[in-house]
Amino acid sequence: MNVDPADRREEVFNKIVSEVHRQVLATSPTEMACVLCDVVSTELFAYVIGQTERIVRRWARGNINVITEESTRRNGPLARAPAASLEHFSTISLQAVAVI
């Protein structure tokens, strides 16, 4: 039985994405923020997720342990725009991990 190489690649890719997603969800926001600040810089990370550098640094220090949609809406520079949710934060984390 021949397996199409494209199907095999897609299967492997899906497994990798699922595993990375599982790990991201099991990681604290503090740890995610620290790693992303180290990898892409605080400034770039804040820009990508639509937050201020001050908020991102607070996440990285652990001063904010739970990132809620309400806090991102209230504190973000795009306060009148839709807030970056924890799901969005996780998506950005997955994209950053994929780049690394």
Secondary structure, 3 states (H helix, E strand, C coil): CCCCHHHHHHHHHHHHHHHHHHHHHHCCHHHHHHHHHHHHCHHHHHHHHCCCHHHHHHHHHCCCCCCCHHHHHHHCCCCCCCCCCHHHHHHHHHHHHHHC
